[in-house]
Amino acid sequence: MKKTLPKGTAWNAALKLLAGSDKSASQLQERLAEKGFGSGEIEEALERLKTHHLLNEEEAAKRVVAKGIGNRRGRKRIAFELNRHGFRGESVRAALSLLTPEIEEESMELAAEKFWRRTASRQFLKRMKSLADFLARSGFESARVFEFVEKWQTRHVEKGCD
């Protein structure tokens, strides 16, 4: 990546980066290095952020999980997003512990309802297959998707819905 000359301090740059969205320490470190700051200055800025409670990986990771739940995503997709954002280890485990089976089931139900409304013009069996594919792509475990889609199909056949 192209390095630019730093403008201001690593501290100010880190604050600006955090103002945009939650970041992990590794993500901040990478972005500050891209801006041309030295490793000593970056470490000092990260320590200062932690001292002032402005960089709390566990809390930031929990916000990523909450956003994933709100966007109707499953555990696998949320774990991928945490990893992509540079979260590792205990902060990931603690954040994912918020995603209980009940919450994930409710999230899957909401995702399925939205999908079902959007695909009303499709043939029933094609919708069912597309629903299973959609839920799997959304990060829900395959076994849970299979079980959910069977219940969903039974419920819609009983209602006489198409």
GICORHU-V476606 format. One record per residue. N is the residue number from 1. RES is the residue in one small letter. SS is DSSP state (H for helix, E for strand, L for the rest). Layout:
BEGIN
<<N:RES:SS> <N:RES:SS>>
END
This chain:
BEGIN
<<1:m:L> <2:k:L> <3:k:L> <4:t:L> <5:l:L> <6:p:L> <7:k:L> <8:g:L> <9:t:L> <10:a:H> <11:w:H> <12:n:H> <13:a:H> <14:a:H> <15:l:H> <16:k:H> <17:l:H> <18:l:H> <19:a:H> <20:g:H> <21:s:L> <22:d:L> <23:k:L> <24:s:L> <25:a:H> <26:s:H> <27:q:H> <28:l:H> <29:q:H> <30:e:H> <31:r:H> <32:l:H> <33:a:H> <34:e:H> <35:k:L> <36:g:L> <37:f:L> <38:g:L> <39:s:H> <40:g:H> <41:e:H> <42:i:H> <43:e:H> <44:e:H> <45:a:H> <46:l:H> <47:e:H> <48:r:H> <49:l:H> <50:k:H> <51:t:H> <52:h:L> <53:h:L> <54:l:L> <55:l:L> <56:n:L> <57:e:H> <58:e:H> <59:e:H> <60:a:H> <61:a:H> <62:k:H> <63:r:H> <64:v:H> <65:v:H> <66:a:H> <67:k:H> <68:g:H> <69:i:H> <70:g:H> <71:n:L> <72:r:L> <73:r:L> <74:g:L> <75:r:H> <76:k:H> <77:r:H> <78:i:H> <79:a:H> <80:f:H> <81:e:H> <82:l:H> <83:n:H> <84:r:H> <85:h:L> <86:g:L> <87:f:L> <88:r:L> <89:g:L> <90:e:H> <91:s:H> <92:v:H> <93:r:H> <94:a:H> <95:a:H> <96:l:H> <97:s:L> <98:l:L> <99:l:L> <100:t:L> <101:p:H> <102:e:H> <103:i:H> <104:e:H> <105:e:H> <106:e:H> <107:s:H> <108:m:H> <109:e:H> <110:l:H> <111:a:H> <112:a:H> <113:e:H> <114:k:H> <115:f:H> <116:w:H> <117:r:H> <118:r:H> <119:t:L> <120:a:L> <121:s:L> <122:r:L> <123:q:L> <124:f:H> <125:l:H> <126:k:H> <127:r:H> <128:m:H> <129:k:H> <130:s:H> <131:l:H> <132:a:H> <133:d:H> <134:f:H> <135:l:H> <136:a:H> <137:r:H> <138:s:L> <139:g:L> <140:f:L> <141:e:L> <142:s:H> <143:a:H> <144:r:H> <145:v:H> <146:f:H> <147:e:H> <148:f:H> <149:v:H> <150:e:H> <151:k:H> <152:w:H> <153:q:H> <154:t:H> <155:r:H> <156:h:H> <157:v:H> <158:e:H> <159:k:H> <160:g:L> <161:c:L> <162:d:L>>
END
